[in-house]
Amino acid sequence: MRVDAIAAALALTLFLYSAMQLTVRIHVVEAPVLRAARGERVPTCRLTSNLTETGLSYLYTYDNGTLVKLVCGP
């Protein structure tokens, strides 16, 4: 019984650690128009199949080894 409790606590700890590491690696990027206005390099944003209720779409891409969530305009 005690071994099961230790294993469950260890599994929960590892799960929470991995979840926190994932959120560190995901960044929400501003709309490409705003980034272009600041002179930044803007990746192409042509995704139209993931439309939300607000009319925005999202494109996931890698930028310098980091997963980036690109918010595209309507």
MIKE-606581 format. One record per residue (C-alpha): residue number from 1; residue in three letters; z, y, x. Coordinates in steps of 0.05 Angstrom, whole numbers. Example, Ala and Ser with C-alpha at 12.3 -4.5 7.8 and 13.67 -1.06 7.14 Angstrom:
BEGIN
+-----+---------+--------+--------+--------+
| num | residuo |     c3 |     c2 |     c1 |
+-----+---------+--------+--------+--------+
|   1 |     Ala |    156 |    -90 |    246 |
|   2 |     Ser |    143 |    -21 |    273 |
+-----+---------+--------+--------+--------+
This chain:
BEGIN
+-----+---------+--------+--------+--------+
| num | residuo |     c3 |     c2 |     c1 |
+-----+---------+--------+--------+--------+
|   1 |     Met |      0 |      0 |      0 |
|   2 |     Arg |     17 |     48 |     56 |
|   3 |     Val |    -48 |     32 |     92 |
|   4 |     Asp |    -87 |     50 |     30 |
|   5 |     Ala |    -53 |    117 |     25 |
|   6 |     Ile |    -67 |    132 |     98 |
|   7 |     Ala |   -140 |    112 |     90 |
|   8 |     Ala |   -147 |    155 |     27 |
|   9 |     Ala |   -116 |    215 |     62 |
|  10 |     Leu |   -162 |    206 |    122 |
|  11 |     Ala |   -223 |    200 |     77 |
|  12 |     Leu |   -204 |    263 |     39 |
|  13 |     Thr |   -192 |    301 |    104 |
|  14 |     Leu |   -260 |    280 |    132 |
|  15 |     Phe |   -295 |    298 |     66 |
|  16 |     Leu |   -263 |    367 |     64 |
|  17 |     Tyr |   -279 |    380 |    137 |
|  18 |     Ser |   -353 |    361 |    128 |
|  19 |     Ala |   -358 |    403 |     64 |
|  20 |     Met |   -330 |    464 |    101 |
|  21 |     Gln |   -378 |    453 |    159 |
|  22 |     Leu |   -437 |    451 |    111 |
|  23 |     Thr |   -419 |    517 |     79 |
|  24 |     Val |   -415 |    550 |    147 |
|  25 |     Arg |   -487 |    528 |    162 |
|  26 |     Ile |   -517 |    553 |     95 |
|  27 |     His |   -532 |    627 |     90 |
|  28 |     Val |   -559 |    665 |     30 |
|  29 |     Val |   -615 |    711 |     53 |
|  30 |     Glu |   -633 |    775 |     18 |
|  31 |     Ala |   -698 |    784 |    -18 |
|  32 |     Pro |   -757 |    785 |     30 |
|  33 |     Val |   -777 |    855 |     10 |
|  34 |     Leu |   -710 |    884 |     34 |
|  35 |     Arg |   -715 |    846 |     99 |
|  36 |     Ala |   -786 |    871 |    111 |
|  37 |     Ala |   -764 |    942 |     98 |
|  38 |     Arg |   -714 |    935 |    155 |
|  39 |     Gly |   -769 |    910 |    201 |
|  40 |     Glu |   -744 |    838 |    204 |
|  41 |     Arg |   -788 |    777 |    209 |
|  42 |     Val |   -797 |    751 |    138 |
|  43 |     Pro |   -816 |    679 |    124 |
|  44 |     Thr |   -867 |    666 |     70 |
|  45 |     Cys |   -835 |    657 |      1 |
|  46 |     Arg |   -885 |    623 |    -45 |
|  47 |     Leu |   -839 |    574 |    -82 |
|  48 |     Thr |   -848 |    578 |   -157 |
|  49 |     Ser |   -823 |    512 |   -184 |
|  50 |     Asn |   -748 |    525 |   -177 |
|  51 |     Leu |   -742 |    583 |   -226 |
|  52 |     Thr |   -673 |    600 |   -252 |
|  53 |     Glu |   -654 |    635 |   -316 |
|  54 |     Thr |   -657 |    702 |   -280 |
|  55 |     Gly |   -729 |    690 |   -257 |
|  56 |     Leu |   -710 |    682 |   -184 |
|  57 |     Ser |   -733 |    623 |   -142 |
|  58 |     Tyr |   -702 |    594 |    -80 |
|  59 |     Leu |   -734 |    568 |    -17 |
|  60 |     Tyr |   -694 |    527 |     34 |
|  61 |     Thr |   -718 |    533 |    105 |
|  62 |     Tyr |   -691 |    527 |    176 |
|  63 |     Asp |   -683 |    589 |    219 |
|  64 |     Asn |   -658 |    579 |    290 |
|  65 |     Gly |   -628 |    511 |    272 |
|  66 |     Thr |   -591 |    537 |    211 |
|  67 |     Leu |   -606 |    519 |    139 |
|  68 |     Val |   -624 |    583 |    102 |
|  69 |     Lys |   -628 |    593 |     27 |
|  70 |     Leu |   -683 |    645 |     16 |
|  71 |     Val |   -678 |    683 |    -50 |
|  72 |     Cys |   -747 |    701 |    -75 |
|  73 |     Gly |   -761 |    755 |   -126 |
|  74 |     Pro |   -789 |    744 |   -196 |
+-----+---------+--------+--------+--------+
